[in-house]
Amino acid sequence: MDTRFDALIFDCDGTLADTMPGHYISWQTTMQRYGITFTEARFYQLGGVPTVKIIEMLAEEAGLTLDAAAVAMEKEQAFHQSALATIQPIAPVVAIARQYRERMPMAVATGSAGWAARAVLTQINVLDWFQALVGAEDTDRHKPEPDVYLEAARRLSVDPTRCCAFEDTDMGLESARRAGMEAVDIRDMIANSQAYQEAQYESRP
């Protein structure tokens, strides 16, 4: 890791843990109850936006009045009941966290509620690797605003410009960069890892 960095900060869903397919199924199940269409493409575009904010947006567009906090809890409960137990770590990203967890401070900066992120990190056995976790309830503004990353750096007592962030969405990458951090797009890491594995498989006798 570049010696310019004094801390590492990771997004959770889609970065440390392969949760996004499970989250989308839970979104579909919940939104269908209210007659709301939420496409997969838009789901990924809004990666990093808190669940409550997405529900408020979708309800307004559909001309509905919903208790966004209650519906958000309904959606999170659907995810935890149906998908949590099957969640797996994203190997190349978790490998970086494992390598540096005792060498420099690390935090998680997520658009999910803190309790939901803790459940996911517990499922993949990495929760105790991080000295701080900043969830949706901890800042007034959310990704792509820089607040969640700035708060994570503050809790680690590290200058934001000395932090390296890991993200899987354009919105999350923008958030980290606005905070003055180096931002790593883990989608490239995953693609490279898959290409390597495929090459290894094809080279077998």
N, C-alpha and C positions, 0 to 999 in steps of 0.2 A: 504493500500500500504506500502511496506517495507520502513522503515525510512532511509535506505541507499540511497534513491533516492531523488533528488532535482528537477527533471523535467521529464516529460513524452513526448515521441516523437512517432508519429503515421505515418505509411504509410497511403495512401489515398485509392486507388482502391483496393477493395477486403478486406480491413481492416476496415476502417470507413464506407465505402459505398459499397453496393452490385452492383458493376459496371461490373464485369468481364464477365458475359454472354452477356451483351450489347456491350461491347468492342469487344468480339470475333465475333459477328455478323457483326459489322462494319468492322473489319479486313477482314472477308470473302468477304463481298461486294466489298471492295476496291481492294483487291488482285486479285479477279477474273477478274477485268477489265484489269489487266496486265498479266493474264495467270499464276499467281503464286499460288502454293498450300501452304497453311499455316495450318497445322493440329491443332486441339484443344489441343492435348497433348503438342505440342511444344509451343503453345501460353502460356500455364500455366508455362512451364519450364522457359520461358523468362520474367516472371512477374517481374517488376521493371526496365527492360531495356527500355530506352527511345524509343519512336516510330520511330524516325529518324534512330537510330542505327539498329533497327530490319529491317526496310526497306532496308537499305544499305546491311545488311547481306543477306536478301532474294533475292535482286536483283543480288548480286554477284553470289550467288549459282545458280540462273536461267540464268546467262549470259546476264543480261539486264543492260542497262544504264538508270537510272531513276534520276529525281530530287527528292531526298529523302525528302527534306524539303517540297516541294509542295505536294508530295504524303501523307506525314504525316499530313499536314493540311487537305487534302481531307478526310483522314480517321477520323480525329478528328471532322470534320464538319458532317460526316455521323453519328458519335456517338451522337453528340449534337442535331442533327435534329431528330433522330429516337429513342434514348434511354434515354436521359437525364431526361426528364419529368417523367419517370417511376422509377427512381433510388430511392431505399430505404436505410435507415441506417442499419448497422449491429448492432443489438440491444445490445448484451453483451459488445461490444467494445465501442460503443457510451455511454453506461451506465457508464463505467469507466471514460471516458472523462468528462461526465456531473458531476460526483461526485467530480472530482479534478480540474475542470476548474477555480475555484476561490481560490484554496488552494496551487497550485504550477504552475510554468510556463509550457506551453505546446506548441509543434510545430508539423508541418506536414513535413515529408521528403518523397518526391515522385519522381518516375521516369517519371511522366507526366509533361508536360509543366505547368508552374505556372498558366497561365490563365485557362487551362482546369481543374486543381485541384480546383481552386477557384470556378468555375462554379458548380462542383460536391458538394463541401462543402456548397455552398449556397443553392443548391437543398435540401440538408438534414438538413439545418438550423443550421449549427455548425461553420460556417466560423469565426465568431467573438469570438470563444472560444480560438483561438490559437494566440500566440504572434508572431509567425514566421511561414513562409511557404517557404520551399526550393524545387524548381522545377528543371527539367532537365537542364534548361538553366543556372542554378546557379553554377554548378560545371563542370569541364572538364572530370572527371571520374565518372562513374555511378555504381550502384549496380552490382556486389557484392563488389566493392571497397567501402571503408568507408566514402568517401568524403561528400556525401549528409547528413549523420548523424553527421559527425564532424561539418559541416557548420551549421546545425540546433542547435547543442549545443553551438556553438560560438555565434550565434545570440541571444540565450537565456542567454548568459554569465554564463553558467553552465559547470562544468567539465564533459566531456563525460562519465567518469566512474561513475558519479552520476546520469546518465540518464537511464530510462527504456524505451525500444523501443517495439512497437507492429507491427507485420508483418504477412503476409499470404503466403509468398513464401520462398522457401529455399534460393534463391538468396538474398532476402531482409534480412532474418535472418543472413546470413553470413556477409552482409554489416554492420549491427548493431554490431555484435560481433567483427568484425575487428576494429570498432570504440571504442571498450572497454566497450560497453554497455551490460546490461542485456537485452536479447531478448526474448519476449513472442510470441509463435506461436499461433496466434488467431484461427487457424484451430482446435486446441484442445478445445478452449473455445466454439466454435460454436458446435462441436460435443457433448460436455458435456451439453450445453444448449438444444440442440435438444433431447438428451436422457432424460433430466429432463422433458421437455414438453411432450414427449411421455409417460413417466411413470405417469405423472399427469393425462393425458388423459385416460390411461388404468385403472387407479385406481378409475375413476368416477363410481358411481353406475349406 
